[in-house]
Amino acid sequence: MLESIKESRAKRKIESLRLENTITGTHTGTWEWNVNTGETVFNERWAEIVGYSLAELAPISIETWNALVHPDDLKKSARLLERHFLGELPYYECEARMRHKNGHWVWVMDRGCLMTRTDDGQPLMMYGTHQDITERKEAEKQLSMAAGVFRHAREGILITSAKGIILDVNAAFTQLTGYARQDVIHQNYQLLSSDRHGELFMKTMLKALHEEGVWSGEYWMPRQDGAVFPALMTIAAVRNRAGEVEHYVTLVADISNLKQNEDKLRLIAHYDNLTGLPNRILLTERLRHATLVARRRKEELAVVFMDLDGFKEVNDTCGHAAGDQLLTILADRMKYALRECDTVARLGGDEFVVLLPDLSGKDGCRQVLDRLLAAVSAPACLGEGQVQVSASIGVSIYPQQPDVDADTLLRQADMAMYQAKQNGKNQYYFFQPVSAPMMPVLPG
């Protein structure tokens, strides 16, 4: 078991290293933004795109971005952010010009997603990426003159008639999609339609082409074998001197690696690296959502704060590797003891929080609490020996009068847990107002 834990930790380190290497290899900038405070974190590549080091840009905040972005694009960014915050757009995505240290403009694709909100529903934490798309933008600008040399481009390119008949594709397109040139020439562009995009998406694309002559965005491109891959696609109209559309040129760039990086960043941001349980950030998000649902449906929920009794002795006598192994064993036991709708999260060290929604008061959660105590206190095999710990548990029930927020529920459960620990451990206490002392419940 200890060897499997070591292997698991080694694999996680390798995955983290691979993620860092992939971001470095794809020259992707990353950012984290606290919308509420303006606090912002960039990686070094973000600064390199505009010719700086992070040290040169210090102190860094959202004003760093505002100062470098072209005023026209800053307004466009603000409009797109507002639509994303309102839920009209699943992701924020904006092409913007940024002033390079040498004075010229650099085009970037700024993409991100709001991950958490405040108690009152306001935007809080947002994560995203920066990608230098200057070359692609220049390519778009020169499409009408460069159609004859499109075969040398690294992006997949196809040319269609004004009526949507495919006239030609380049070698990169065949490599990306698996379609041979002879398989698509003279076929209708509908051959490349994807069932992952609805009618509204296609109407938006056609409207942009009709009104602006260009559309750019993320598209699920089908392959010849029936699979699909995420692509950054640009469609531009090429007009004659009379202003009439003669044909369309489409650029396709595979962004599979970028999408995988974003998924891994979200995973790292929301889950504990050792146990795989939700971390404090994800717990807070789920707790705030659960309180809103409970208030609307007039249901009750419980917040359970757990602290292991005797864990320090295991660490001191058996070593930190054994302590980590014990934490993973207990995490699996706790998940098994809970209902499907419950959440167990690790705050850090030997502290855990369990969210129990859809309850009928204290009696509704006693069985779950008893199972948790039993799961934690059962002996655990570490190497060739056994260890045994227990848990001190504090519980707060929602709703309350007057109403309380998610952070208050956590503090109340923490206070009740401290009472359980002070009064003998291996038991749970329900939080009560000061005038009504907290009552312990010993394990059966």
N, C-alpha and C positions, 0 to 999 in steps of 0.2 A: 504493500500500500504506500509506504514511504517513497519507494522508488517511482511509483506512478505519479505521486505528487510532484516529485522533483522533475519528472519528465514533462508534466503539465506546465510547471512554472518555466521550464526551459523553452517549451513550445511557445508560451505567451511572449517571452522575451524575443524569440525569433520572429514572431508575427509583428511585434512592435518595431523591430529593426527593419523588417521588410517594408512596413508601412512608411517608415522614415525614408528608406532608400527609394521607394516608389515615388514619394512626393518630391524627393531631390531629383530623381531621374526624369520625372515629367515636368520639372520646373514649375511646380504648383505652389502658389502662395496660399497660406491659410490665415484665418482671422477668427477671433472671438470678440463679441461686442455685448457689453451690458447696456441695453437700450436705456435703462433707467438712469444710470450714473454717467454714461459716456465712456466708462473704462473699456479699453480695447487692447487686445493682445494680437500681434502679428508675428509670423515667423520671418526668418532672415530673407527668404526668397521673396516675400511680399515687398520688402524694401528694395531688393536688388532689381526688381522689374522696373523701378523708376530711378535706378542709378545710385541709390543710397545704401548705407548700412543702418541697422536699427539704432545704433548708438548715435548716428548723425541726426536721426529724426526725434530723439528723446527731447522732452517727455512726450510719450505717445498716448493719444486718446482718439476719439472719433473726430476731433478737430484736425488731426493729421490727415485723414482722408478728405475732409472738407476743403482743406487748404490746397490739396494737390489736384483735385478733380476739376475739370472744365466746368464753368458755371452753368452752361446749358445742360450738361450731363448730370450735374448735381441735382438740378430740378427734376430731371427725368427719374433719377434714382429715388428721390423723395416720393414721387408719385407711385412708383412701383413698390416701394417699401410699405406705403400706406395701404395699397391694395392687398399686399401679403398679410399685413397685420390685421386687416378686416376679414381675412379668410377668402378673398376673391381669387387669390393666386396660391397654389400649393407651395411654390417656391419663389424666392426673390431672385431675379436674374436681370442683369443690366450691363449693357456694353457702354463703357465710359472711357473718355480720354483723360489721362493723367499727365501732369507736367513732369517731364524727366529732369534730373539734376542738370543736364546739359542744355535744357531749354526747350527741346522739342516735345511733341505730344506722343504718348504711348497709349495704345488701345488695350484695355483689359476687359475680360469677361468676369464680372463680379457676381458670384452666385452664393446663395445662402438660404438658411431655413431657421425660423423662430422655433426654439425648442421648449422654452418655459415662459410662463406669464406670472405676474404678481397676483396677490390674493383677489384684487378687484378686476382681474382680467387684462391688465395692461401688459404690453410686450416687455420681456425681461432679458433673457439670454438668447443670443443668436449666434450661429456658427456658419462659416462659409469658406469659400476658396476664391483665389484670384488667379487668373490665367492670362498670360500675355497673348493677345490675339492680334497684335499689330500686323503681322504678316498676312493673316487671313483677311483683315480689313483692307489692306493694300491690294490683296488679290481680288477682292470684290470690286474695288474701285477700277481695276484694270480689266475686268472680265470681258468687256466688249472688244478690247484689243488683243487679249491674250487667249481667246478661244482656240486659236490655232496651235498653241503649245501646251494645251491642257494635259496632254498625255504625260508630261514630266512632273506633274504635281503629286505630292504625297497624299493629298486628300482625294477621296473618290469624287469624280466629276462626271456628270451626265448632261447632255444637251438634248432638249426637247423642242418640238415645234410649238407654235403659239397655241395649237389645239391639243398639246399634251402627248404627241407621238414621240417616242424616244428615237433620236437621230444618231447619237454616238455616246460611248462611255469610255473612260480611260482604264488603264491597267489596274490602278489602285482601286477603282470601283469594283472590278471583278475579284480582286483579292479580298476586299472587305465583305462582299456579299455572296461570293461563290457563283454568281451568274456569269456565264461566258458571254462575250460580246454578241455572238450570233443568237443567243437566247433572248436578248432584250431589244435588239434593233428592230424598229418598226412596230414594237408593241406599245400599247397605251401605258401612260404613266401610272395608271391604276394598278398595274402589276406590282408596284412597290408600296401599295397602301397597307396600313397596319390596323388590325382590329383593336389595338390598344388605344387608339385615338377616336374620340366620339365625333358626332356631327358638329358640335359647337367648335371644336378644335379646328376642323377642316374649314368651317366658315370663316374663322378668324384668320387663318392662313390665306385663303383666297381673297379676303377683304384687303389684307395688307399688300398682296401682290397687285391688286387692282388699283388701290389708292396711292401706294408708295413705290410700287415696282420692285419691292424686295421684301422677303420674309426670312427671319433667322430665329432658330429656336431648337429645342431638344426634340428629337424624333426617334421613335422605335423603328429602326430599319429592318425589314425582313431579309433573311438569307435564303439562298436557293433550297437549303435543306429544311426549311420551315421554321428555323429558330429566328430570333430577333436580337438586335443589339442596340444599346443607346448610342445615338449619334447626335453631334452638333451639326445641324443642317442649315444651309443658306440657299435660298432660291432667289435669283435675280433676273429681272426682265431685260432683254437686250432689244433696243428699239432702232429703227431706221431713222433717216433724216426727217421723215415726215412724222415721227413720234409714234409710229405704229409698232407693236410688239412683233418682232420677227421670230424670236425663240427665247427659251428660258435656259439658264445655266444653273445647275444645282451642285453645291459642294457638300461632301459628306465626310465628317471626321469621327472616327470611333472614339468615344469617351468612356469605354467600359472601365478602364483603370481609374479614371477620375471618380466615377460613380462608386466603385468599390472603396476608394479612399474615403469618400464621404460617409459611406455606411460604417466603415471601421472607426472613423472619428466619432460618430454618434454612439457606437458601442462603447468605446473607451470613455466617453463623457458620462455614460449613464449606468455602467455596471462595475461592480467591485472586481478588481483584477484577480484576487485570490479565489473567492468562492463562486464568482459568477452571479451573485445576487445583485438586485438593484442597489445602487448607492444612494447617498443622501439626496442628490439632485433629482433622480427619478422618483424616489419615495415622496419628496415634497410635492412634485407634480401630481402624482397619483393621489396623495392625501387631499390636496386642494380640490381636485376633481371629485373625489369621493364625498367630501363635505358638501359640495354644491349639489350632487345627486341626492344625498341623504336629506338635505334641506328641501329640495323640490318634491321628493317622494314621501317626505315625512317618515323617513326610516332612521334607524340608529346604527352607529358604527363604533368600533373600539380601536384605540391606539394603544399598542402594547410595547412597552420599553423593557428590554431584557439585558441583563448584565450577568456574565458567567461568574459563578462562585468557584474559586480555586484555580482559575486559569493561569494566574501568574505563577503559581507553584509548578504547574506543568511546564511552563516556559523555562523556569529557572532550573528545574531538575532534569528535564528531558531535552531541552534545547528548542530554539525557535522553529526549526524545521518540523519537529513533532507538534509544536503549538499550531503551526499552519495546517498540518494534517488534521489535527483535532477540529479546527474551525471548519474545514471543508466537510468533515464527517457530520458535524452537528448541523451545518447548513443544509445538507441533504436530508437529514432526519426531520428538521423543522419543516422543510417544504413538503415532505411526505405526511406530516401530521396535520397540515392545513387543508382547508377546502380549496377548490379550484379558483374561487373568486378572491381568495386572500392574497396578501403580498407580504413577504418577509424580505427585509433589506438589512444590509450591514452598514452601520455608520462608521466603523473603524475599530481596531483593536478587538475586544470581545464584547462589543455593544451591538445589539440587534434591535430592530423595530419591526413589529408586525402590524399590518393594517387589516382589520376584520370588518368588512362592510356588511350591510343587510342583516342586522342583528335584532333581537328582541330584548334589549337591555342587558343587564349584567348576567342574568341567567342564560342568555343566548350565547355567551362566549365562555362560560365556565368549562364546558367540555373541551373546547379548543385549548384553553389555558392548561387544563390538566394533562392533555396530550403533549403539549409543549414541555411542561415540567418533566414528564416521564421520558420524553425523547432525549432531553438534554442530560438527565441524570443517569441514564443507562450507561454501563461501562463501555468504554471504547478501546479497541485494540490498536496500539501504536507499536509497530515493530513486533517484538516478541513479548511485550508486556501489555498491561491494561492500565488505563487511568479512568478516573471518575470525577466529574464535576457536577455542579447543579446550577440553578439559575434563580436570580432574584428578579421579580417581574412587577412592574407598575402598569396600571391600566387607567385610561381616561375614556369616558363615554361621551359621545356627541349625538344629538345636540344638547346644549346647556342653556340655562337662563342666568345672566344675559349671554348672548351669543359670543362664541370665541372663535379665533382663527386657527389654522393648522399649526402654526408655531406654538401657540399657547397649549394646544392639545399635547404636543410633544413634551413641552416643559412640565405639564401636569403629570404625564406618565412617568417622566424622569424622577419627579419628586416622590411619586408613589413607589417607584422602584427603590429609591434610597431608603424609604421606610421599611420595605421588605428586607433589605440587606441589613439594616440596623437591628432588626427584630428577629434575627435567626436564620435568614436566607432560605432558599429552596421553598419559596412560597410566593403568592402574589397579593398585592394590595390594589384596591380600587381608590382612585383619587376622590376625595371629598372636600367640600369647602372647609375653611379653617374652623368654622363653628361646629362642624361635624367631623370628628377624627376619622382617619382612614382605618379601615378594618382589614386585618390580614386574612388570607385564606390559605391554610396549610394544605399540602398535597395529601390526597386520600391515601 
